[in-house]
Amino acid sequence: MNSTYALHETMEVHELTAFKTVCMTKSKTMQALVSDPELKQILQQDVQVSTKQLQELGGLLSKVIG
């Protein structure tokens, strides 16, 4: 992102970041509560993907803010 992006576009990235953070937190928390190994693996994969996506979103936000 750069200064050519509108405020609403920047806010949408913030909203996506907040949503992905909540989803990742839920997946991490649920890993400790489930006993099914297959479900644990799915949750772990979700955490890994969400972490990567949050890093990418953070990179976009740092370009706008910084």
N, C-alpha and C positions, 0 to 999 in steps of 0.2 A: 504494500500500500504506500501511497505517497500523498502529498497534499492535494492531488487532483480528485481524491475520493470525497464524496459528500459525507456530511455528519451522520446521516442515517445508515450509510454503509459501514462506517466505523462502529456505530452502535450495534449493528447486526453481528459484527465480529465479536464484540464484547458479550452479546447475548449467547452466541454459539459457544464461546469459551466458558461462560458460566454453566450452561447446560451440560457440556462435556465433562466439566469438573464434577458436577453432581452425579452424572452417570458413572464416572470412574470411581468415585467414592462409594457408591452403592455396590458396584461390582467387587471392590476390594473388601467391603464389609461382609458381603454375602459369602465370599470365599471361606471365611472362618465359620460360617453357620451351616454350610451344606456338607453332606457326607458323600454324595454321589461323585465319584472321581471324574466322570465325563462332564458333569456340570461345573465342577471346579476348574477343569481345563478350559471350558468355554469362557468362564469368568476371567481366568488368567489371560486368555487371548484378548478379551475385551479391554482389560487393563493395559496391556501392551499397546494395542492399537490406539486407545484413548490417549495414552501418554505421548505417543508420536504425534497424534493430531493436535494435542495441546501445545506441544513444542512448536509446531508449524504455525498455529494461531498466535502464539506468543511472538514469534518472529514477525508476523504481519503487524501486530499491535506495536511492537517496538519501533518499527519503521515509521508509524504514524506519530507515536508519542515522542520518540527520541529523535 
